[in-house]
Amino acid sequence: MVPTMKTAEIVQIRGLLHELGVTSNYTGYFHASHAVLLCAQEPERLLLVTKWVYPDVAKRYHTNWRSVERNIRTVSQLAWETNRSVLERMARHALPNRPSAGVFLAILSAHAQQENHNKMTLPEE
């Protein structure tokens, strides 16, 4: 089976979460990976995460939006406490405070989009 673009994007996003120390034993790992995928595909979703992101993730995982937000906040805190320097590198600036769940999603989706852009613009050998 040839991986689809969506599958490749999820693999990339989960790689970013692993780089931050977030593993699949956290429910927020799955919630965050799907939320980042949605935000990378439609960045305007980041304007209203509680209306345009969390409900769609909640529907996919059969839970409510508050649980999604809490679980993403948990993995954001984990990333902040375990790999702050990596998170700041992805954000491309110092983070004086732990990012909110929405800011965490914005950082990861922007970083994923930048990585995809860099892959597409590399010169062929």
Summary of the structure (lengths in Angstrom):
residues: 125
radius of gyration: 14.1
end to end distance: 26.8
largest distance: 48.0
contacts: 366
relative contact order: 0.16
helix: 76%
strand: 0%
